[in-house]
Amino acid sequence: MSRSAHPAGPRHADVFPEGHYTAPPADLNVLDPKVWARTVSRDDQGQATVGGLGVTQLAEEFGTPAYFLDETDFRARCRAWAEAFGADADVFYAGKAFLSRAVVRWLTEEGLNLDVCSAGELSTALSAGMPAERIAYHGNNKSEEEIRRAVEAGVGRIVLDSFQEIVRVAHIAQSLGKRQRVQIRVTVGVEAHTHEFIATAHEDQKFGIALAGGQAAEAVRRALSLDGLELIGIHSHIGSQIFDMAGFEVSARRVVQLLAEVRDEHGVELPEIDLGGGLGIAYTSEDDPREPHDIAKALNEIVTRECESAGLRTPRISVEPGRAIVGPTAFTLYEVGTVKPLEGLRTYVSVDGGMSDNIRTALYDAEYSVSLVSRTSDAAPMLVRVVGKHCESGDIVVRDAFLPADIAPGDLVAVPATGAYCRSMASNYNHALRPPVVAVRDGEARVIVRRETEEDLLRLDVG
Ligand SMILES: *Cc1c(COP(=O)(O)O)cnc(C)c1O
């Protein structure tokens, strides 16, 4: 995405510092529906509301910082994905994006399946009543204990990630008198980025087994030879925050090619392929994500076409969106503590959270937007950097944004699209207390993950 400096900014930002920002939006008071959860709007007093509840009241009741999750939006997105893919495909929500027992119940009710990748995620899923057969277990280094628990629970599939694991899972399943349904995760030599994809000759990362050099074909050979395993398909996950379907196209083509090789060698047509997750969302108004319906149509067409040309029956497709379901449904609400104008540079707006509740900006330069939500303002746009309260200068929440020039301590600001990989990656850095997740629906707000307390911190510290 090419970004250009705004030609005429506010006075104290006339000397534009290096950064990535666009012109300020025409009206800072508008909450762009592209980046905000479905039920967010402004009321007559100018404050933002979600599910009909004003942020001022929400901040008083639940404190800041806090994540507010629009349950109506979450359920609608689940339904949109399930309907788009239909009865002949499976949608697995990637639990690592954000998982709690309430989320598991919503998924169960809306007919989705669930990806987990640790014993902790598995026990959360099972304790909230997700049927084990609707759970897929992932990870590049599952412990024997984790594998045993997954097999005992009866998970629908374990996604095998290495040669050692093929033997390990087979052995454990056999010792429990079971035959475990498995997929093999392959790396197809496509590295998908947000705006490009690079075909790499070899795969220099920790996940999966390479198609290149016949490794994946060898993995299939071994899996088919072991009594403890029922090989049901091939899995490929190519990256995240992807907008371009070209990477999926290459991935699907190569996976289908492997299916054809497996048929030729073993006389077996594996019944399933999983194309992973990674579908992009709008973090700023410049991002243009695709609708689930378009994605489903594109993936179905690609797989059907490739299978036809290989003379294969079309396998059952599954996908694993995490971010695309939960990401847009939540925002983080902060209170402004200090406003520090640096002459000729920019203004730093400090909020009462930071890298402990959103590590993505510091970790991979993620882009976010931010809005003043406790009131509207007619003041001119001012170029700001929204930072947290942690003892690190990299503690940035929003690198470059425009807020009204009259932004002041006590104002509430909110960062939209923080539903995925924010609470799930939150830390206790500086002994910060991890914020609560509050689900909002039809005028009611309910804590689904409570705020951490100092007592929680001290309980782990056994002295
Ligand atoms: C992380 C992950 C996903 C979900 O990725 P999103 O970008 O959240 O959609 C899906 N499948 C696998 C195997 C993953 O590791």
The ligand as an ORCA input file, in Angstrom:
! r2SCAN-3c Opt
* xyz 0 1
  C      -3.092    -18.733     12.911
  C      -3.685    -19.802     12.096
  C      -4.936    -19.612     11.511
  C      -5.711    -18.330     11.631
  O      -5.078    -17.245     11.062
  P      -5.886    -15.858     10.938
  O      -4.906    -14.933     10.332
  O      -6.276    -15.467     12.316
  O      -7.062    -16.132     10.086
  C      -5.487    -20.663     10.807
  N      -4.829    -21.843     10.668
  C      -3.621    -22.052     11.221
  C      -2.975    -23.362     11.059
  C      -3.005    -21.042     11.951
  O      -1.802    -21.259     12.482
*
